[in-house]
Amino acid sequence: MKASYRTICWLLVAALLAMAVSACQPSRPSGAPAPTGETPAAAATSTAAPSLPPTSAPITIVDDANTEITLEAEPERIVSLVPSMTEILFALGLGDRVVGVTTFCDYPEEAKSKDKVGSFAEIDLEKVVGLSPDLVLGGSLHSQAIAPALRERGLTVALLEATDVETTLTQIETIGKLTGRTAEAQALVADIRARLDRVAEKVARAERKPRVFWELDAMLYTGGKDSFVDGLITLAGGDNVGCRLQGEWPQFNLEALIEADPEVIVLADHAFGETAEQVKARPGWNVITAVKEGRIIEVEDINLVSRPGPRVGEAVEYIARALHPDLFAGQ
């Protein structure tokens, strides 16, 4: 049986789809996706977040699990248990300091060559200890068992959680502070904000916001109000029909979807076998505007639209181009 998009996202991010700081386990789409407690997705604006102070040793922060983390010096050996954080570390020029990652840490290409410590949800504790890291970066999924076990073994573990675009940018700056890359992190955030601002400027010229159905899997689960998905659609100039249902990760039935009548369908489960042609052939779907007009977007890289990391600006632009191709013509 192919894996559901939601299952994969639980393994790929510590947030898309973001989780609150609590113990969670991946689940298949036979039941509703586990509630995540994600905070509302904040719209990116041109107003920069307050700059973090320059890094100096010792470095102290309070992580997103409300634990005080202190490093006596910049970490020279880092283990990342979250793919999006692995991307952030490489984007900050810290690839040479990354000594361990998960099997899902596949971007950038150099990350694939790092020692593997597990599959995100299942971590080989002794392998992590054996790599002698100065810093381990994890997410909320690691808060109940993995982080305490590593701390008992004398390791420094910081748990960080990004729930929307704004907290993604904050996380980049926090990791920059922890690793002595404050200036680089602020520059990266500025670049992302500039990209988001360019997208915002373009979609502001759109006459209307198209109705969007974001398909997480063929059982019609989608991103609801305040989900990471909803935030991306909103920033890209779309109207998320998932907000018409209750819950963060609701499930449509065909009758409700036909009533919502999306004008664009985004197949975030395309990597797992769903295609535009299959959607067109589904019984009853021929009355939906997106199907009639052929506006079915096959997402080739789910990592781009599911990881709250340094490519989040690119993700918003990717969606905006799909929703408003006329505004991006020739670019």
C-alpha positions in Angstrom: 0.0 0.0 0.0 1.4 3.4 -0.9 2.1 5.7 2.0 -0.3 8.7 2.4 0.9 12.2 2.0 0.0 13.0 5.6 2.0 10.0 6.8 5.0 11.1 4.9 4.7 14.7 6.1 4.7 13.5 9.7 8.0 11.9 8.9 9.4 14.7 6.8 8.7 17.8 8.9 8.4 18.7 12.5 5.7 21.0 11.5 3.7 21.0 7.5 2.7 20.3 8.9 3.3 21.4 12.2 2.9 19.6 15.5 2.5 21.2 18.9 5.1 20.2 21.5 3.5 16.8 22.5 4.0 13.1 21.8 2.5 12.1 18.4 2.7 9.2 16.1 2.3 9.0 12.3 -1.1 7.7 11.1 -2.4 6.5 7.8 -5.4 8.2 6.2 -7.8 5.4 7.2 -8.7 7.9 10.1 -8.5 11.6 10.2 -5.0 13.0 10.4 -3.9 13.5 14.1 -4.8 16.9 15.4 -1.6 19.0 15.5 -2.5 22.1 17.6 -0.8 24.3 15.0 -1.0 28.0 15.7 -2.6 30.2 13.0 -0.5 30.7 9.9 0.7 34.3 9.9 0.9 36.3 6.7 4.4 37.3 5.8 4.9 41.0 5.6 7.7 43.3 4.6 8.2 44.2 8.2 11.3 42.3 9.4 11.2 40.5 12.7 13.3 41.9 15.5 17.0 41.0 14.9 18.6 38.6 17.3 21.6 39.9 19.2 25.0 38.9 17.9 26.2 35.5 18.9 28.6 35.2 21.8 29.6 32.4 24.1 28.0 31.1 26.1 24.8 31.0 24.0 21.5 30.6 25.9 18.0 30.3 24.4 14.7 28.9 25.6 13.6 26.3 23.0 10.0 25.7 21.9 9.6 23.0 24.6 10.3 25.8 27.1 13.6 24.3 28.0 16.7 26.5 28.6 19.5 25.5 26.3 23.0 26.7 26.9 26.1 26.2 24.7 29.5 27.2 26.1 30.8 27.6 22.5 29.7 27.4 18.9 28.9 23.7 18.2 31.4 22.0 16.0 29.4 18.7 15.6 25.6 18.9 15.0 23.0 16.1 14.6 19.7 17.1 13.0 16.7 14.9 13.6 14.4 17.0 11.3 14.8 17.4 7.5 13.8 21.0 7.5 16.4 21.9 10.1 19.0 20.0 8.1 18.1 22.3 5.2 18.5 25.3 7.4 21.9 24.2 8.6 23.2 23.7 5.1 21.7 27.0 4.0 23.7 28.7 6.8 26.9 27.2 5.5 27.1 24.6 8.3 27.2 21.5 6.2 30.7 20.6 7.4 29.5 20.7 11.0 26.6 18.3 10.4 27.7 14.9 11.5 24.4 13.0 11.6 20.9 13.3 10.0 17.8 11.1 9.4 17.1 8.9 6.4 14.6 11.6 5.3 17.2 14.3 5.2 17.7 14.3 1.4 18.2 18.0 0.6 20.6 19.4 -0.3 22.4 16.5 -2.1 25.3 16.7 0.4 23.0 15.8 3.2 22.5 12.3 1.8 26.2 11.5 2.5 26.0 12.2 6.3 25.7 9.4 8.9 22.1 8.3 9.4 20.8 8.1 13.0 17.3 6.9 12.2 14.1 7.6 10.3 13.0 10.8 12.2 10.4 9.1 14.4 12.7 6.2 15.3 16.1 7.4 16.4 19.1 5.2 17.2 20.1 6.8 20.5 23.5 5.1 20.8 24.3 6.1 17.2 23.6 9.7 18.1 25.8 9.5 21.2 28.6 7.8 19.3 28.8 10.8 16.9 29.7 13.0 20.0 27.5 16.0 18.9 27.8 19.4 20.7 24.2 20.0 19.6 21.2 17.9 18.6 18.3 19.6 16.9 14.9 18.0 17.1 11.2 18.7 16.9 8.1 18.1 19.0 7.9 14.5 18.0 11.1 14.0 19.9 10.0 15.8 23.1 8.5 12.9 25.1 11.1 10.1 24.7 14.0 10.9 22.4 15.1 14.3 23.8 15.0 13.2 27.5 16.9 10.0 26.7 19.6 12.0 24.9 19.8 14.5 27.6 20.2 11.7 30.2 23.2 10.7 28.1 24.7 14.1 28.5 23.8 15.6 25.1 22.5 19.1 24.5 19.1 18.9 22.7 17.1 21.9 21.4 13.5 21.3 20.3 12.2 23.8 17.8 8.9 24.0 16.0 7.8 26.1 13.0 4.0 26.3 12.5 3.8 28.9 9.7 5.9 31.1 7.6 6.7 33.6 10.3 7.8 31.0 12.8 9.9 29.3 10.1 11.8 32.6 9.7 12.1 32.8 13.5 13.5 29.3 13.6 16.1 30.1 11.0 17.3 33.0 13.2 17.3 30.9 16.3 19.4 28.2 14.7 21.7 30.9 13.5 22.1 32.2 17.0 22.7 28.7 18.4 25.4 28.0 15.8 27.2 31.3 15.6 25.7 32.2 12.3 23.5 35.1 13.3 24.5 37.4 10.4 24.0 34.6 7.9 20.6 33.7 9.3 19.4 37.3 9.2 20.6 37.6 5.6 18.8 34.4 4.7 15.6 35.6 6.3 15.9 38.9 4.5 16.2 37.1 1.2 13.1 35.0 2.0 11.1 38.0 3.0 12.1 39.8 -0.2 10.9 36.9 -2.2 7.6 36.8 -0.3 7.2 40.5 -0.8 7.6 40.1 -4.5 5.0 37.4 -4.6 2.6 39.5 -2.4 3.0 42.4 -4.8 2.1 40.3 -7.8 -0.9 38.5 -6.3 -2.2 41.8 -5.0 -2.9 42.7 -8.6 -5.1 39.6 -9.1 -8.7 40.4 -9.7 -9.8 37.6 -7.4 -8.6 34.6 -5.4 -9.2 31.2 -7.0 -10.8 28.6 -4.8 -8.2 25.9 -4.0 -8.5 22.3 -2.9 -5.3 20.9 -1.6 -5.5 17.1 -1.8 -3.3 15.4 0.8 -4.5 12.0 -0.3 -7.1 10.3 -2.4 -9.4 10.0 0.6 -9.8 13.8 0.4 -8.0 14.9 3.5 -6.9 18.5 3.2 -5.4 21.4 5.1 -8.0 23.3 7.1 -8.0 26.6 8.8 -4.8 27.6 10.5 -2.9 24.7 8.9 0.6 25.2 7.4 -1.1 24.4 4.0 -3.7 27.1 4.5 -1.0 29.7 5.2 0.9 28.8 2.0 -2.3 29.0 -0.1 -3.3 32.4 1.5 0.2 33.9 0.9 0.0 32.6 -2.7 -3.2 34.5 -3.3 -5.7 31.6 -3.1 -8.9 30.8 -1.2 -8.5 27.5 0.6 -11.8 25.6 0.5 -10.5 23.4 3.3 -11.4 26.3 5.6 -15.1 25.6 5.0 -14.8 22.4 7.1 -14.0 22.1 10.8 -10.6 21.1 12.0 -7.0 21.6 11.0 -6.8 18.5 8.8 -10.4 17.8 7.7 -11.8 15.3 5.2 -14.1 16.2 2.4 -16.8 14.0 1.0 -17.6 14.3 -2.7 -20.9 16.2 -2.1 -19.2 18.8 0.1 -16.3 19.1 -2.4 -18.7 19.6 -5.3 -20.5 22.3 -3.3 -17.2 24.0 -2.6 -16.4 23.8 -6.3 -12.6 24.4 -6.3 -11.2 26.2 -9.3 -7.7 24.8 -8.8 -6.9 21.3 -7.4 -3.4 20.8 -6.0 -2.3 17.2 -5.9 0.2 17.1 -3.1 -0.1 13.3 -3.2 1.1 13.2 -6.8 4.5 11.7 -5.7 2.5 8.7 -4.4 0.6 7.9 -7.6 -2.3 10.4 -8.0 -2.4 12.1 -11.3 -4.5 14.7 -13.1 -5.8 12.1 -15.4 -6.9 9.9 -12.6 -8.7 12.9 -11.0 -10.5 13.7 -14.2 -11.7 10.0 -14.4 -13.1 10.0 -10.8 -16.9 9.5 -10.8 -18.8 12.7 -10.3 -15.7 15.0 -10.5 -16.5 16.2 -14.0 -18.8 18.9 -12.6 -16.0 20.5 -10.6 -14.7 23.7 -12.2 -11.0 22.8 -11.7 -11.6 19.5 -13.6 -13.7 21.1 -16.3 -11.0 23.8 -16.9 -8.1 21.4 -16.5 -6.5 23.3 -13.6 -5.1 20.3 -11.7 -1.6 20.9 -10.4 0.7 17.9 -9.9 3.2 18.7 -7.2 6.5 17.0 -8.1 8.4 17.8 -4.9 6.3 17.4 -1.7 9.4 18.4 0.3 9.3 21.9 -1.2 5.7 22.5 0.0 5.9 20.6 3.3 9.1 21.6 5.0 9.2 24.8 7.0 12.8 25.7 6.1 14.9 27.9 3.9 12.8 27.1 0.7 9.5 28.4 2.2 9.7 31.5 0.0 10.2 29.3 -3.1 7.2 27.2 -2.0 4.9 30.2 -1.8 6.1 31.4 -5.2 5.6 27.9 -6.7 2.0 27.9 -5.5 1.4 31.5 -6.6 2.6 30.7 -10.1 0.2 27.8 -10.3 -2.8 29.9 -9.1 -1.9 33.1 -11.1 0.1 32.1 -14.1 -0.9 35.3 -15.9 0.8 37.4 -13.3 4.1 35.5 -13.7 4.1 35.2 -17.5 7.5 35.5 -19.0 9.3 35.0 -15.7 
